Amino acid sequence: MSVHSPDSVLEQLRWRYATKQFDASRKIDPSLWNDLEQALILAPSSFGLQPWRFIVITSPDIRAALLSKSWGQKQVVDCSHFVVLTVKIGLDQAHVDRFLERQIALRGGSLETLATYRGMILSSLKGAAQAGRLDTWQTHQIYIALGQFMTTAAMLGIDTCPMEGIDPTAYDQILGLDDSSYRTVVACAVGFRSPNDTYASLPKVRFSGEELIQHL
């Protein structure tokens, strides 16, 4: 198994920045994009339930429609691929059972042998729902997937820009999610930085380790 050196990992993390201006003429190679999609698929989630769907948008027409609902941020239309990360709301027993059936298909076993585990998951979801935080809990997990996706992109030399400056309700309408169980949370533009993006050469502004990290 090939492992990156610590220096190479940190070098790529220092290279990464929230790209403000993409080179619209450059597109990500399909095989490389497949690797990035795998990073989304492999993202960890609570109980492994994967309470999300990732919508990859390359259609110029759909992106143009989303642009006005993104505060006019040109990354939406200039990047190679635009990903909208959506959360499954009202996570229920049907989703849990579908997940367990997938687990059985890959690892063997049966619903009977997983009954205790199933009950634990359902109890946690029920408790969160009764406390009014089920959807919030699932929504927070989207950022785990986003972080893994952006880090993977950096390691592959691909630029990204996470975008919360969007109108999620308008996105849902444009993407036809209103009648589904998924809702827009955040988006990410992906591609290659423009040589004209002055932000690319600016030093990162970060507090020191002494201020951010505490050892006990």
Backbone torsions as a table, in degrees:
resi	resn	phi	psi	omega
1	MET	NA	128.5	179.1
2	SER	-80.4	130.8	-179.7
3	VAL	-124.1	131.3	177.8
4	HIS	-69.5	145.7	175.2
5	SER	-72.5	153.4	177.1
6	PRO	-54.6	-39.5	-179.5
7	ASP	-63.3	-41.2	-178.3
8	SER	-69.3	-36.1	177.5
9	VAL	-63.9	-48.9	-179.3
10	LEU	-64.9	-34.8	178.4
11	GLU	-60.7	-43.5	-179.7
12	GLN	-70.5	-34.1	177.9
13	LEU	-69.8	-32.5	174.9
14	ARG	-73.2	-31.3	178.4
15	TRP	-69.3	-34.4	-178.0
16	ARG	-66.3	142.3	171.9
17	TYR	-155.2	165.6	178.7
18	ALA	-75.7	98.2	-172.2
19	THR	-65.5	123.0	-177.9
20	LYS	-92.7	-26.7	-177.3
21	GLN	-134.9	116.2	179.3
22	PHE	-96.1	154.9	173.3
23	ASP	-85.1	103.9	-174.2
24	ALA	-66.4	-15.9	-177.9
25	SER	-84.6	-11.6	-176.4
26	ARG	-104.0	133.2	-179.8
27	LYS	-121.0	148.1	179.0
28	ILE	-75.6	133.0	178.3
29	ASP	-59.5	138.2	-177.2
30	PRO	-53.4	-40.2	-178.7
31	SER	-67.8	-35.1	177.9
32	LEU	-70.8	-38.0	177.7
33	TRP	-64.3	-37.2	177.3
34	ASN	-59.5	-38.6	176.5
35	ASP	-61.4	-39.9	179.9
36	LEU	-68.0	-37.4	176.3
37	GLU	-64.5	-36.1	177.6
38	GLN	-63.2	-34.6	177.5
39	ALA	-62.2	-36.0	176.3
40	LEU	-69.2	-43.9	-179.3
41	ILE	-62.4	-36.7	-176.2
42	LEU	-84.8	-0.6	-177.6
43	ALA	-61.6	138.6	179.6
44	PRO	-75.5	153.1	176.7
45	SER	-150.5	161.4	-179.3
46	SER	-60.7	126.9	-175.7
47	PHE	62.9	1.7	-176.5
48	GLY	75.5	18.4	-172.4
49	LEU	-75.4	-16.3	177.3
50	GLN	49.5	66.0	-174.7
51	PRO	-81.2	54.8	-172.3
52	TRP	-154.3	169.5	169.0
53	ARG	-145.2	137.9	-178.4
54	PHE	-108.8	121.7	-177.3
55	ILE	-104.6	114.4	-178.9
56	VAL	-95.0	120.4	-174.0
57	ILE	-114.7	116.4	173.8
58	THR	-114.8	-11.5	-178.9
59	SER	-64.1	120.2	178.0
60	PRO	-58.8	-36.6	-177.8
61	ASP	-66.7	-44.3	-179.9
62	ILE	-67.3	-39.9	178.7
63	ARG	-63.8	-39.5	178.9
64	ALA	-61.9	-39.0	178.8
65	ALA	-67.0	-35.7	-178.9
66	LEU	-75.8	-23.6	-175.6
67	LEU	-57.1	-45.7	-177.9
68	SER	-70.8	-15.6	177.5
69	LYS	-99.5	14.8	-178.4
70	SER	-129.7	29.9	179.8
71	TRP	56.8	31.2	176.5
72	GLY	67.1	18.9	-178.8
73	GLN	-72.1	115.9	-171.9
74	LYS	-67.6	-14.1	177.1
75	GLN	-56.0	-31.4	-177.5
76	VAL	-58.7	-40.8	-175.5
77	VAL	-99.9	-19.8	-175.6
78	ASP	-93.2	-19.7	-177.5
79	CYS	-72.5	167.2	178.5
80	SER	-72.5	-49.5	179.6
81	HIS	-132.5	143.0	179.5
82	PHE	-122.0	122.2	-175.6
83	VAL	-110.9	128.2	173.7
84	VAL	-106.6	122.9	-178.4
85	LEU	-98.0	120.4	-176.3
86	THR	-118.2	151.3	-179.5
87	VAL	-108.1	144.6	174.8
88	LYS	-84.1	118.6	-178.7
89	ILE	-89.8	154.8	178.5
90	GLY	61.3	42.5	-178.9
91	LEU	-51.8	128.4	-170.2
92	ASP	-131.2	-175.6	-178.0
93	GLN	-61.0	-37.1	-178.5
94	ALA	-61.5	-39.7	178.9
95	HIS	-68.0	-41.9	179.2
96	VAL	-60.4	-45.5	-178.9
97	ASP	-65.9	-36.6	177.6
98	ARG	-64.6	-39.3	177.0
99	PHE	-64.0	-44.3	-179.2
100	LEU	-66.7	-35.8	176.4
101	GLU	-63.5	-37.0	176.6
102	ARG	-66.4	-40.6	178.7
103	GLN	-62.1	-43.3	179.8
104	ILE	-63.7	-39.8	-179.8
105	ALA	-62.8	-32.5	-176.6
106	LEU	-93.2	-31.6	-173.8
107	ARG	-116.0	-11.8	-175.1
108	GLY	88.3	-175.6	-178.1
109	GLY	97.9	-164.9	-179.4
110	SER	-152.7	167.2	177.0
111	LEU	-62.9	-29.9	179.8
112	GLU	-66.2	-44.4	-179.3
113	THR	-70.7	-20.0	-179.3
114	LEU	-100.8	12.1	-174.3
115	ALA	-59.0	-42.6	-179.3
116	THR	-65.7	-44.4	178.3
117	TYR	-62.5	-43.6	178.2
118	ARG	-59.0	-45.2	-179.8
119	GLY	-62.5	-37.7	178.9
120	MET	-64.9	-42.8	178.9
121	ILE	-63.3	-49.2	-177.7
122	LEU	-62.5	-36.2	178.1
123	SER	-64.5	-40.4	179.2
124	SER	-66.0	-42.7	179.6
125	LEU	-65.7	-41.2	179.5
126	LYS	-63.3	-42.9	179.2
127	GLY	-62.8	-41.1	178.7
128	ALA	-66.4	-38.9	179.3
129	ALA	-65.9	-42.6	179.9
130	GLN	-65.2	-30.6	178.7
131	ALA	-84.4	-3.0	178.4
132	GLY	74.6	24.2	-177.9
133	ARG	-126.9	15.7	-178.4
134	LEU	-61.1	-51.0	-177.7
135	ASP	-68.3	-34.1	177.2
136	THR	-64.8	-43.1	178.0
137	TRP	-56.9	-48.6	-179.0
138	GLN	-68.0	-38.3	-179.3
139	THR	-61.7	-39.9	179.6
140	HIS	-58.7	-31.4	-176.6
141	GLN	-70.8	-22.0	177.7
142	ILE	-54.5	-35.4	-175.4
143	TYR	-73.5	-20.2	171.7
144	ILE	-66.0	-47.3	179.0
145	ALA	-63.5	-42.2	179.8
146	LEU	-61.5	-45.0	180.0
147	GLY	-62.3	-44.1	179.3
148	GLN	-63.6	-40.6	-179.5
149	PHE	-62.4	-46.9	-178.2
150	MET	-67.0	-38.4	178.3
151	THR	-66.3	-43.4	177.2
152	THR	-59.9	-43.9	178.8
153	ALA	-58.9	-44.4	179.7
154	ALA	-60.7	-41.6	-179.9
155	MET	-65.1	-25.1	179.7
156	LEU	-95.5	3.1	179.2
157	GLY	77.3	26.1	179.9
158	ILE	-108.8	137.8	-179.4
159	ASP	-88.6	150.3	178.4
160	THR	-139.8	161.4	171.5
161	CYS	-144.9	107.3	177.3
162	PRO	-70.4	141.3	-174.0
163	MET	-134.2	108.3	170.5
164	GLU	-98.5	-9.6	179.4
165	GLY	-79.4	61.9	-179.6
166	ILE	-135.8	164.6	176.2
167	ASP	-99.4	97.2	-174.7
168	PRO	-58.2	-39.1	-179.2
169	THR	-63.9	-42.6	177.8
170	ALA	-66.8	-38.1	176.0
171	TYR	-59.2	-45.2	-179.9
172	ASP	-58.2	-40.5	-179.9
173	GLN	-66.3	-46.6	-178.2
174	ILE	-65.4	-37.2	-176.9
175	LEU	-88.8	2.0	176.8
176	GLY	70.9	33.1	-177.9
177	LEU	-94.3	-6.8	-174.5
178	ASP	-56.3	-37.1	-177.5
179	ASP	-97.0	13.8	179.5
180	SER	-110.0	-179.0	178.0
181	SER	-99.1	17.4	-179.6
182	TYR	-115.2	145.7	-179.8
183	ARG	-135.6	141.1	179.7
184	THR	-65.6	137.0	176.5
185	VAL	-116.5	-53.4	-173.8
186	VAL	-154.2	162.9	178.8
187	ALA	-129.7	166.4	178.5
188	CYS	-146.4	122.2	174.5
189	ALA	-85.7	140.2	-174.4
190	VAL	-136.1	135.1	179.0
191	GLY	169.1	-136.4	-177.3
192	PHE	-129.4	132.9	-178.8
193	ARG	-60.9	144.6	174.4
194	SER	-77.5	142.9	176.2
195	PRO	-63.7	-12.9	-179.6
196	ASN	-92.6	-1.1	-179.2
197	ASP	-79.8	103.9	-176.0
198	THR	-66.1	-22.1	-179.3
199	TYR	-66.4	-22.9	-176.7
200	ALA	-63.7	-30.8	-175.1
201	SER	-98.4	-1.0	-178.9
202	LEU	-79.4	144.0	177.8
203	PRO	-67.8	148.1	176.8
204	LYS	-67.6	142.0	177.5
205	VAL	-104.4	105.7	-178.7
206	ARG	-136.6	144.6	171.6
207	PHE	-67.8	161.0	-179.3
208	SER	-72.0	162.6	177.3
209	GLY	-60.9	-34.2	179.4
210	GLU	-61.5	-31.7	-179.1
211	GLU	-84.9	-27.5	-172.6
212	LEU	-101.9	-23.6	-174.0
213	ILE	-119.5	128.2	179.3
214	GLN	-114.6	131.8	177.2
215	HIS	-107.3	130.2	179.1
216	LEU	-118.6	NA	NA
